[in-house]
Amino acid sequence: MILVFGKTGQVARELAVHSDVTCLDRGAADLADPAACAAAIRAQSPSAVINAAAFTAVDAAEEREAEATVINGAAPGAMAQECATLGVPFVQISTDYVFDGSGDTPWQPGDVTGPLGAYGRSKLAGEQAVAEAGGTYAILRTSWVVSAHGNNFVKTMLRLGAERDALTVVADQIGGPTPARDIAAACLKMVKTLASEPDKRGIYHFAGAPDVSWAEFARAIMAQGGRDCTITDIPSSDYPTPAARPANSRLECSSFETAFDMKRPDWRDGLAAILKDLGEA
């Protein structure tokens, strides 16, 4: 049995459909209590653990950094330590926000990190705690997660596109939209591979292709979703937010593809599947 922390998030909901997966909600294991997370692993005796839960409110993290750091930093560290003790693989989902977003070259897993805000710092703390636990672990950095579940860019654009005939969308942030269903498949492949090949532990990148701007992504959503809504490009400076967003969220994914024999997903196919799930196709 594979134990998953998280039940209502985008990736957790995609993991939950698999028969060999047990998902824990906040009532069963609150990430604000790292010791309770470790205890939940001991009680379940899983074959592997995936952490798909996190404090993901990027702007709110600026005001609640201590809380975010416990949930995104200390809790994954406690999970990884327990998995190391039990000798089972652990996969932690992380983010492009651990980088400063400079330049236009895709980020390599070994590149120097430099978070711009509290959310990125909290997720980087989690990466460091997981690595320090010393077990069989993998950290999967991803970006721009979308699905038919919860709140995300695809669902927001579909809603606004139905209400308005024109929108302005940021065009100077570039990254790879990544369907949650593909992230779930990647996590499952990782824990199963690590069980027999623990030498593949480490940090990996996994994001949808091709890389696009938010504005380009929005135009694709409108086109596939049948929305007659014009998208106008704007710079990030025209859409200020409490937390700075990285301009360059491109992730170099070749080491993941080689280690786990999975290609980067084409987000256009993923978008079509999301629209079908939403009854929009």
N, C-alpha and C positions, 0 to 999 in steps of 0.2 A: 504493500500500500504506500502511495506517495502522499505525504501530508502537505497541504497548501495553507499558508497563512493568507487570509483574505477570502471573502465570499461574494461581495457585491461589486468589487472593482471590475474594470474591463477585462483584464487578463484572468483574474480569478474565475469569472463567470465562464470564460472559454475553457479553462482547465476543468471546471466542475462537471462538464458533460462526459468526461472520461471515466470509465467504470472503476479504474484502479486508483482514483483520486478521492481523498477526503479533504474537504475545505473547512477551515475554522473561521467563524465570524468573531467579532469583537467580544461577544459574550463568552466565548470559549477560550479566547486568548487575546487579551488587550495589549497591544504593542506599547502602550504607555507603562506597562509593567513587564520589563524584560525577563525577570525571574519567572513570571507566569508563562511566558513563551517557552522557556527552557523546560518547565514542568510539563507543559502540554506535549512536547516532543517525547519526553520520558514516558508519559502515560500512554501514548499512542504506539510507541515502538515501530516507527515507519521504516520502509526500505530507503526512503529519500525524502528530502524536504525542499520545498520551493517557497520563497517568500514573495508573494504577490501583493502584499499589503504595504501601505506607506502613507505618510503625511504628504499629500500631493498638491495642497493649496499653495501655489508658488508665491502669490502676493501676501497671503495671510502669514506665511512663514517669516516674513520680515518683522512682524510684530510678535511672533510666537516661536522664536528660534530655539529656545531651550526645549520646548515641547517637541518641536520637529526633530531636534537632535536626539532625543530619547527614542522616538518612534522610528526614525530613519537611520539612527546610528547605533545606539546601545542595544536596541531589540534585535536587529540582525546579528550583532556581535554575540549576543547570548544564544541565539539560535545556532549559529555556526559553531560555537564552543560546545554545545550539547551534541550536535551532529558529529563533531570531531571525537568526542568521548565515546559515542555509540558506534563510530566507524561507518557512518552513512553519508552519502553525497548531499551537498547543500548548494542550491542555486539562489542567488540574490539578484533581483532586477534593479538595475541602476539607470542612469540617465546621462544624456549629453550635457546637462547643466553642470557637470563637474569640470567642464572646460570653460575658458573665458570667451569663446566664440570669435576669436580673432582670425584674420586671414581668410583664405578661401580653399585651403587644402583639407581634404577629409582627415579627421582626427584618427590617429592610430591608438590602439589600446595602451601602448607604453608611453604616449606623449605626456608631457608635464601638465598636471591639472591646475586649475585656477578659477574656482567658482566665482561668479559675479554677485551672488546673493546668498541668503540664508538657506533656501531650499537646496541649492547645489552644495553648500558646505555640509549640510546635514546628511545628504546622500553620500558625499565623499567620506564622511566620518563612518558611515556604514560599511563602505568598501574596505576601509582600513581595518575596522574591527573584524570583519569577516576574514580578511587575509591573515590577520594576527592570530586568529583562533587555530590556524595550522592544520585544519582538516582537509578533506577532499571537497573543494569548493569551486564554484565558478561564478563570476560576476558578469551579468549580461547588461551592458549599457544599450539603451534603445532611445528612440525619439518619436515625438509627435504621434502618440498612441490614439488610434481611432477604432470604433466598433459600433455595433447597433445598441450598445448598452451605455447607461450613464450619461454624463455630460462630456462632449468632445466637439472638436471643430466641425466634423461632418454634420452632426445633428444640429449644431448651431447655424451653420450655413444653410442647411435645408429649411430650417424654420424661418430665418431671416429672408431667404430667397423667395419664400412663399408670401411674405408680408410686404416686401419692397421690390422696386424695379431697378434699384442701384445700390451698391455698397462700396465702401472704401476698405481695402485690406492691405496690410503691411507686405511690402515686396522686397525688403532688404534683409530679411531673415530667411536663410536657405537650409533645408534639411530633408530628411526622408520620412514621409508619413508611414507609419507602421501599423498594420492591422493587428489588433489584440489576438486574434485567432492564430496568426503566424507566430507571435511571441510565445503563446502557450505551447504551440508545437515545438518551438525551439527549446523551451525550458524542459519539456518532457524528453526530448532527444538528448539534452545535455545530462540530465540526472541518470538516464539509462546508460549513456556512454561512460560517464564517470565511474559508475559502479564496476565496470570491467577494465577501464583505462584511466585510473586515477592520475596518471602523469599528465593528463590533459587539463588539470586544474589551472585556474588563472582568470584573467580578464579578457572578455570578448565584446565585440560590437555587432549589433544586429539591427538593421533599419531597412525600411522599404526603399525601393528604387523605382524610377530615377529621382535624384534630388531635385527639389523644386522650391519656389518661394511660397509663402502662405497665399499670396494673391493667385499664383498659378494653380495651386491646389484648389482654391475656391472656385476658379473658373471651371476646373474639371468636375467638381461636385455639382455645380449648376448645370453643366452640360449633360452629365450622366443622370442627374436627378430630374431633368426636364424643367428646370427653373429658368424663367425668362428674366434674369437679373444681371445687370452689367456690373462688372468688377473693375474698379479703378485703383491703380497702384498708389500707395502712399509710403513715405519713409516711417520708420519706427518712431521718430521724433514727433510725428503727428498723432501718435497713439500712445501717450505716456502711461506707464503702469508703475505701481509701487516697487516691483522687482524688475531689474533689468533682464531682458532676454538675450541669449547668445545670438549674434548675427550669423555665425557659421556653425550649424549643427550637423554638418556632413560627417558621417561616420564610416571609416574604412573597415569593411566587414570580411575581408578575405581570410583572415586567420580563423574566424568562426566557420566559414564555408569549408575550409580545408579540414579542420579538426572534427567537424560534426556532419560533413557531407550533406549540407543544406544550403541552397542558394538564397540570396536576398530575395524577399518576396516583391513582386511587382504590385505596388499599391493600387494601380488602376484596376487590377483583377480583384484585389481586396475591397476596393470601393464598390465595385459591381456587386460583390457578395453582401456587403453591408446594406446596400440599397434594396437588395432582394429581401434580406431579413426584415427590413423596415417596411416592406410592402410598397417601395417606391420604384420598383423595376418590373 
